[in-house]
Structure formats: structure tokens, C-alpha cells
């Protein structure tokens, strides 16, 4: 069983580069303040590091 983390989209995608928009969509986040629980893998951590200003890890 892998560890899971909850992430929350806190920022808007308006006026963001296309790469960052694709990363947030790839994480499964749609609307602002939406929360998603996903597996904690190195690839997910890398995606989160690219959009730290748009998402927040929720405990």
C-alpha cells in the first residue's frame, strides 16, 4: 500500500504558461479549492514542485 497525499488547487490558471496548466490538469485538479488524494510518488512530487504557487499539500 502506497502512501497518499491530498493536494488542493489554490490559484487560478489564468495567465499561466501552458506547461503549468498541463501539470495541474495532469494532477486531476479542475476548479479552484478542489482537493484530490493521489499516491505519493517521485513523479507526483516533481509535478508539485513545478506549480508550488498554484497548489498546496493538505494534511
N, C-alpha and C positions, 0 to 999 in steps of 0.2 A: 504494500500500500504506500503510495507516494504522498508526500506532504502537499497540502493545498494552501493557496493564499487567496485572499479576497482583494480585488482591486476595484477602485472607484474612479470614474471619469469625473474630473473636477473642472476641466477647462473646455472652452469651445474650440472647434476645429476651423472656425472661420479665420482666414488669413494665415493658415499654417501651411508649410510645404507639403507637397503630395506624398512624400515618403512618410512623414509623421502621420498623416491621415490614414495611410495604408496600415501602419503599425497599430494604431488604435483600433481600426476595424478588424485587424487580424487578432487582436486580443478579445474581440467579441463585445466591445463596448459601443453602444449606439447613442443614447441620449445622455445629456449632462446629468450627473448624480446617479447614473446607473452603476450597479455593482455586479461583479461576476467573480465566481470562485473557480480558479483554474489550478492545474498542477504546477508545483514549484520546480521548474527545470532551468538549466543554464540558458536555454534559448529564450524562455519567457523573461528571465532576469535581464537578458541583453535587450529585449524589446522594451522593457520598462525603463532601462537606463537611457534610451533614446527619447522618451517622452515623459520625463520626470515632471515637467512643468504642466502636464495635462492630466496626469493620473496620480492616485495616492493609494498606498498599500494600507488596507484597513485591518485592524486586529480583531 
